[in-house]
């Protein structure tokens, strides 16, 4: 049987409106609407044209319903900048990630979520509490992606050709997911990961919405990445922007993020904050980081892929089992499946192993 929800998913992933898709395949918009509502089933010829236009395998549309990522379950950084098409395409990618995640869960033991519900705490208190639970003390976080993965958070990348979708996160039952835009700088991606971590622990059961929720997540991220005591001890007095440029290397953050943090903890005055912000903007640091750090990679997905390769299972074969384009699988793991050997030395507890072992 044809599955209407899968047609909607593929259409939204490709950013087609019903009308645009109908025109592309030579149908009426009303016919596509009836396909998606389940009122009628497309002919074999129509399915072929839909599959070719949407670039999804034909069999994709005949598999069971998918556990979809609803809009309300995801937290987007900038709803004012993102278009409905971009939002729906990102959510569709999240749904495909659910499919891949379930496929992997059936074959591997991955770390379970080790998070705490900090709803009601201030972002600063929540950041300190989570650092204490994870035994991080005041030291800088060496690798955000690997830290989150070791705590059972599923990290996926989004190879979206847009700068308006920063990142988003969601809870699905007791599994936590974070999706990162790989177009961002390494420093911005680290902050995005910490920002989404803030949503996961502060807003699991709702709470503030819109700008208030985003501000809380920003404050959490700043406190988590740049603990006040460490910032004050490292940069007790700041006399120039070059000090900040050098200091940002310690915490792996952007120049602007450190300027904001220094101002919040009282290390620089209002006048210094305005001055340093203007200087950073004039030097182009809002778009390109000085002394940019190397992008972080995923240990979990690298180990999963390595284990699959050892069994002669390729990404193409995984995609065929899921009935999705290989490109979509690569998009979810883009930039995360090419970690250097020294990054693979980090141990993951419990260790990654095949379920059948």
Beta strands, then each sheet from edge to edge (+ up, - down):
strand 1: 74-76
strand 2: 108-109
strand 3: 154-158
strand 4: 167-172
strand 5: 175-181
strand 6: 353-354
sheet 1: 1+ 4- 5+ 3+
sheet 2: 2+ 6-
end
